[in-house]
Amino acid sequence: MTPALAIEGVSFAYVRDRRALDGISLTVPRGSFTALLGPNGAGKTTLMALTTRLFHAREGRIIVCGLDLARHACAALARMGVVFQRPTLDEDLSVRQNLRYAAALHGLDRARTRERMQAVLARLGIEALEPRVVRTLSGGERRRVELARALMHEPELLVLDEPTVGLDIDSRRAIVEHVHDLCRRDGVAVLWTTHLIDEIEPGDRVVVLHRGRVRAQGTLEEILSCTQTSSLAQAYAKLTAD
């Protein structure tokens, strides 16, 4: 089956001779939770910017649900939902208005917008937030709204760039559980970037990124086997040691 995301030999440099990414290749199978794990400065956010078309990958290819992102950008991005590391909700609008705006960008009509809004808010347990102005929400509530917005058009691939940064323990755990549930129940493929090992659960795929290169990828068992370690923490420390 065609993966939800295939990154093939992608390199990128902000300045000449200093590559932020160096020949990155990885896949996100459909219905999988794939954690892109790496320390700060590993290149995770750069890779997310390329995957979401904020930057253009001049070397290598990015394939979204079988569509080359460089050649079919609009069709590929329509199959993707994104939660960026930095908050992107309009704080002066209500939750309802933010979701309606996202739906309009994806061409949903009024009836479908209302149907999807009710579904995603209920799924995330935040129906009561619909009339609230975003600036009155807590950090955890805002993150759930951003996730709801990313799901309005029923994407096949969900890309989240360190979505739990700045959240308290309970809010962080709730977001992690919600996204894993989307994979299990709805078959949504997820690329989740993080530097926190405890956000990864048994059965997840793991890609370890360090200094712009993929150091290992596969199931937890495969990562432990290739590093000859007994825990992900040990494997991660070994793979990211300078």
C-alpha positions as CSV (number, residue, x, y, z in Angstrom):
1,M,0.0,0.0,0.0
2,T,1.2,3.5,-0.8
3,P,2.4,5.2,2.4
4,A,0.7,8.3,3.7
5,L,4.1,10.1,3.5
6,A,7.4,9.2,1.8
7,I,10.4,11.4,2.1
8,E,13.1,10.4,-0.3
9,G,16.7,11.8,-0.1
10,V,15.7,15.3,1.1
11,S,18.4,17.8,1.9
12,F,18.1,21.4,2.8
13,A,20.4,24.2,3.8
14,Y,19.7,27.7,5.2
15,V,23.2,28.8,4.3
16,R,25.7,27.3,1.9
17,D,27.7,24.4,3.1
18,R,25.7,24.0,6.3
19,R,22.9,21.5,5.8
20,A,20.0,21.4,8.2
21,L,19.0,18.1,6.6
22,D,21.3,15.8,4.8
23,G,19.7,13.1,2.6
24,I,16.7,12.4,4.8
25,S,14.5,9.3,3.9
26,L,11.6,8.0,5.9
27,T,8.1,6.7,5.5
28,V,4.9,7.1,7.4
29,P,2.6,4.1,6.7
30,R,-1.1,4.6,6.5
31,G,-2.8,4.4,9.9
32,S,0.5,4.5,11.8
33,F,1.7,6.8,14.6
34,T,5.3,7.6,13.5
35,A,7.3,9.6,16.1
36,L,10.1,11.8,14.7
37,L,12.3,11.9,17.7
38,G,15.4,14.1,18.1
39,P,17.0,16.7,20.3
40,N,16.5,20.4,19.7
41,G,18.4,21.4,16.6
42,A,18.2,18.0,15.0
43,G,16.2,19.3,12.0
44,K,12.7,18.3,13.0
45,T,11.1,21.6,12.4
46,T,12.9,22.1,9.1
47,L,11.6,18.8,7.9
48,M,8.1,19.8,9.0
49,A,8.4,23.1,7.1
50,L,9.4,21.2,3.9
51,T,6.6,18.6,4.4
52,T,4.0,21.3,4.7
53,R,5.4,23.3,1.8
54,L,6.4,26.4,3.9
55,F,9.9,25.7,2.3
56,H,10.6,24.0,-1.0
57,A,12.8,20.9,-1.1
58,R,15.3,21.4,-3.9
59,E,16.9,18.1,-3.3
60,G,14.9,14.9,-3.0
61,R,11.2,14.2,-3.1
62,I,8.3,14.4,-0.7
63,I,5.3,12.2,-1.6
64,V,2.0,12.7,0.2
65,C,-0.6,9.9,-0.3
66,G,1.0,9.0,-3.7
67,L,1.2,12.7,-4.8
68,D,4.5,14.4,-5.5
69,L,4.4,17.6,-3.3
70,A,6.5,19.6,-5.8
71,R,4.2,18.7,-8.8
72,H,0.8,18.5,-7.1
73,A,1.1,20.8,-4.1
74,C,-2.6,21.7,-3.7
75,A,-3.9,18.1,-4.1
76,A,-1.2,16.8,-1.7
77,L,-1.8,19.5,1.0
78,A,-5.6,18.8,0.8
79,R,-4.9,15.4,2.2
80,M,-2.9,16.7,5.1
81,G,-3.9,18.3,8.4
82,V,-1.2,20.3,10.3
83,V,-0.6,21.5,13.8
84,F,2.4,23.8,13.9
85,Q,4.7,24.2,16.9
86,R,3.7,27.9,17.3
87,P,0.0,28.6,17.9
88,T,-1.8,29.8,14.7
89,L,-5.4,30.3,15.9
90,D,-6.8,33.8,15.5
91,E,-7.1,34.8,19.2
92,D,-9.8,37.4,18.5
93,L,-12.2,34.9,16.9
94,S,-14.3,32.3,18.6
95,V,-13.5,28.6,18.3
96,R,-16.5,28.3,15.9
97,Q,-15.2,31.1,13.7
98,N,-11.7,29.6,13.5
99,L,-13.1,26.2,12.5
100,R,-15.5,27.7,9.9
101,Y,-12.6,29.6,8.4
102,A,-10.5,26.4,8.1
103,A,-13.5,24.6,6.5
104,A,-14.0,27.4,4.0
105,L,-10.3,27.1,2.9
106,H,-10.9,23.4,2.1
107,G,-14.2,24.1,0.2
108,L,-16.6,22.6,2.7
109,D,-20.2,23.8,2.3
110,R,-22.2,25.1,5.3
111,A,-24.0,21.8,6.1
112,R,-20.8,19.8,5.9
113,T,-18.9,22.4,8.0
114,R,-21.5,22.1,10.7
115,E,-21.5,18.3,10.6
116,R,-17.7,18.2,10.8
117,M,-17.5,20.8,13.5
118,Q,-19.9,18.9,15.8
119,A,-18.0,15.6,15.1
120,V,-14.4,16.9,15.8
121,L,-15.4,18.9,18.9
122,A,-17.3,15.9,20.3
123,R,-14.4,13.6,19.5
124,L,-12.0,15.8,21.5
125,G,-14.5,16.5,24.3
126,I,-14.5,20.3,23.8
127,E,-18.1,21.0,22.5
128,A,-18.5,23.6,25.3
129,L,-15.6,25.6,23.8
130,E,-17.4,26.3,20.5
131,P,-18.7,29.8,21.4
132,R,-15.6,30.8,23.4
133,V,-13.1,33.4,22.1
134,V,-9.7,31.8,21.7
135,R,-7.8,34.2,23.9
136,T,-9.9,33.1,26.9
137,L,-8.8,29.5,26.5
138,S,-6.0,27.7,28.4
139,G,-2.9,26.3,26.5
140,G,-4.3,22.8,26.5
141,E,-7.7,23.9,25.3
142,R,-6.1,25.9,22.4
143,R,-4.1,22.8,21.4
144,R,-7.2,20.7,21.2
145,V,-8.9,23.4,19.1
146,E,-5.9,23.4,16.7
147,L,-6.2,19.7,16.4
148,A,-9.9,20.0,15.8
149,R,-9.2,22.5,13.0
150,A,-6.6,20.2,11.4
151,L,-9.2,17.4,11.3
152,M,-12.1,19.5,9.8
153,H,-11.5,18.2,6.2
154,E,-10.8,14.6,7.3
155,P,-7.2,14.4,6.3
156,E,-5.4,11.1,5.6
157,L,-2.2,12.4,7.1
158,L,-1.8,14.5,10.3
159,V,1.4,16.3,10.8
160,L,2.2,17.7,14.3
161,D,5.3,19.7,15.1
162,E,6.1,19.3,18.9
163,P,2.4,19.9,19.7
164,T,2.8,19.5,23.4
165,V,5.5,22.2,24.0
166,G,4.5,24.4,26.9
167,L,1.6,22.2,28.1
168,D,1.2,20.9,31.6
169,I,1.5,17.1,32.2
170,D,-2.3,16.4,32.1
171,S,-2.8,18.4,28.9
172,R,0.2,16.8,27.2
173,R,-1.0,13.3,28.1
174,A,-4.5,14.1,26.8
175,I,-3.3,15.3,23.4
176,V,-1.0,12.3,23.1
177,E,-3.9,9.9,23.8
178,H,-6.3,11.7,21.5
179,V,-3.9,11.5,18.6
180,H,-3.1,7.8,19.2
181,D,-6.8,7.2,19.3
182,L,-7.2,8.8,15.8
183,C,-4.7,6.3,14.4
184,R,-6.4,3.3,16.1
185,R,-10.1,4.2,15.4
186,D,-10.0,6.3,12.2
187,G,-6.9,5.0,10.5
188,V,-5.3,8.5,10.3
189,A,-1.6,8.4,9.6
190,V,0.4,10.6,12.0
191,L,3.8,12.2,11.9
192,W,4.5,13.5,15.4
193,T,7.8,15.3,16.1
194,T,9.1,15.4,19.7
195,H,12.1,15.3,21.9
196,L,10.2,13.6,24.7
197,I,10.5,9.8,24.8
198,D,7.5,9.4,27.1
199,E,5.1,10.5,24.3
200,I,5.9,7.3,22.4
201,E,3.8,4.3,23.1
202,P,4.3,0.5,22.3
203,G,3.4,-0.2,18.7
204,D,4.5,3.2,17.5
205,R,7.1,3.6,14.7
206,V,10.1,5.7,15.6
207,V,12.5,7.7,13.5
208,V,15.5,9.1,15.3
209,L,16.9,12.3,13.8
210,H,20.2,13.9,14.8
211,R,22.3,16.6,13.2
212,G,20.1,16.5,10.1
213,R,20.4,12.8,9.5
214,V,18.2,9.8,10.2
215,R,20.1,7.6,12.6
216,A,17.5,4.8,12.9
217,Q,13.9,4.1,12.0
218,G,11.5,1.3,12.6
219,T,9.4,-0.3,15.3
220,L,10.6,0.0,18.9
221,E,11.8,-3.6,18.8
222,E,13.8,-2.9,15.6
223,I,15.4,0.2,17.2
224,L,16.4,-1.7,20.3
225,S,17.8,-4.5,18.1
226,C,19.9,-2.3,15.9
227,T,21.3,-0.4,18.9
228,Q,21.7,-3.5,21.1
229,T,19.9,-1.7,24.0
230,S,17.0,-2.7,26.3
231,S,15.0,0.6,26.3
232,L,14.2,3.5,24.0
233,A,15.9,5.9,26.4
234,Q,19.1,3.9,26.1
235,A,18.8,3.6,22.3
236,Y,18.1,7.3,22.0
237,A,21.1,8.3,24.1
238,K,23.3,6.0,22.0
239,L,22.0,7.3,18.6
240,T,22.3,11.0,19.6
241,A,25.7,10.8,21.3
242,D,28.3,13.1,19.8
